[in-house]
Amino acid sequence: MVDETTDTVTETTEAVTPADAAVDTAAAPDAGGSEGAGDESTILGGDAEGAEGEASGEEADKGGDQAAAADGPPEAYELTAPEGMTLDEETLAEADPVFRELGLSNEAAQKLVPIAAKFGERIAANAAQSANQVILNEVIAQRKEWAETAKSDPEMGGAKWDETIELSAKALDALGYPKGSPFRSFLTDSGLGNHPEMIRAMRKIGGMVSEDGDFPRGDMGAPVPKSREEILYPNDVKASA
């Protein structure tokens, strides 16, 4: 009797065991699924959080785009010139595409205006200085050419040059333009004192002064008025003289 009871219990145990195993096996995937929930995205878990993350990223991108738009080129640049200066519209039109290519905001472009103005002033000053130097060089070269032409002239140059200088000085003195006078300074400053025709004219006048003592001199005083006796009795006055 004991053996039969034992066999019955054993069969019962074997019968129960597969069922329990089935239950355990069925429970195992649920447990595994719970553990996987932390590792994989789900509709109510990771995907939702991912959607929020994507939304936040899109908003951040939009904010960045708006900030970039605010700091980037405006629809039209509104720039003001430094005090005492004016902006050239044509130059601004040429600079506009450059500002945009560089991505400059209106504020950034405005900061360049004073620098560009100073740069332009320096360029203008240097150009003027260069132009003045060119003109000065041309004037010096012209004066030298005139002097060489006069010195080589057969009528007043060569062996006659010293005489030409002397006669020209006499002519200027006789005309009332002594050394140091404004007219002689003008001849020096303008360079006309080296012009062949000016020297030729002064030489001729100087020759006339030397040949004729009655040549009126520019430095002569006003004529002395005749006395009553000289007017009424000119012969008697001459005889007594």
Secondary structure as UniProt FT lines:
FT   HELIX           2..37
FT   TURN            38..39
FT   TURN            43..45
FT   HELIX           46..71
FT   TURN            83..84
FT   HELIX           89..101
FT   TURN            102..103
FT   HELIX           106..151
FT   TURN            154..156
FT   HELIX           158..160
FT   HELIX           161..174
FT   TURN            175..176
FT   TURN            179..180
FT   HELIX           182..190
FT   HELIX           192..194
FT   HELIX           196..211
FT   TURN            213..214
FT   TURN            218..219
FT   HELIX           228..232
FT   HELIX           234..240
//
